[in-house]
């Protein structure tokens, strides 16, 4: 699974002046840990963090902290010791790659190509914290095993709010599954092809790299993974 985490988090300054936004806590865990645990629940064992300069703490969070563990063990704090050792789910490996410039989500995913290779892969945006049982990505993997292809998670939003989101251009809907031919970015309510807003979970076929290799820039000069 690819986690694009190179952003500077300027929208939540000053909280992110020093601390990466993905390490901001929600209850007792940082955002990024929820995402990694969601991927692990879905059966994914290889995580690729697409980072940038100054975000080394993200990988450190999933690494061992020998000094902390020694102190906790010496003080007999076994419960806290187990928590410190369990930030990375068992069987999961973390790899980091650098995104040299902030050129969009598609570019971030393209940066992971050497690690991903020619295999289907998931993309999780830790900013979108999605709680569910089973987790969102586990539900998507189960669906992907039936349909294959590209799969994105969506949220049904009020028609009056479609101008805030990227909205799927839907061809047909069958139960909880919709087939789409693209996406319209922030359409006016009267022009919206649906009310299904794309949220931060994707399962992509490696053929997407054929498109990303072209590095075609869209709105704001950024490279995206969904063609508009």
C-alpha positions, 0 to 999 in steps of 0.5 A: 500500500502507498501512503502519500505523506509528503505534504507540509500540512499548512492548513493546520499550522501552527500544529504542524510547524514541527510535527508532521500532520500525519502524526497528529493524535486522534485519541491515543494514536497518530493518524498515520498509525490508523491508516497502517493498521487499516492496511494490515487488517486488509491483508497488506504487509508492505507499506510505502511512505512517500515522504519529503524532507523534514518528515523523517519522524514518520518512519521513526514512529514505526521503528524501534526506540531502544532507549525508550524500551529499556527505560520502560522495561527497567521500570516494570511498565510492561503495558506501556512497553507493549504499546511502544513495540506495537506501533507497526503491526506484526508482519508489516514492513515500512519502506520510504521513498522521497517525493522531490517536489509537491506535484500532486497526488498522482506524482506522489503515487508515481514516486512509489513505482520502483517499489510497487512494481507490476502489482495491484496496490492500494493508496491510503490518504491518512488525512481521511480517517475512516472508522468501520468494522471491517475497515474501509480498505478490507471492504474494498479488497473483498470487492476488488477480489470480485471485480478487479480493475481500479476501485475508489471509496466514495461518500454520498454527499448532499447535492448542495455540497458537491461543489466542494468535492471531486464527484464521480461521473457514474455510468451505473450503480448496483447496490453499493458498487458504482461504475464510473467513467471519470470524475468532475472536480467541484461541479455546480449542483445543477451540473453534477453527474452524481453525489458520490464524492471520492475519499482517500482510499484507492485500489489501483491496477499497475496500468495506472503508471502508464498514465502517470508516466506521461506526467500530464498536469491538470488543475493547479499544475498538479498530476492527479490519479483520476482523470477529469 
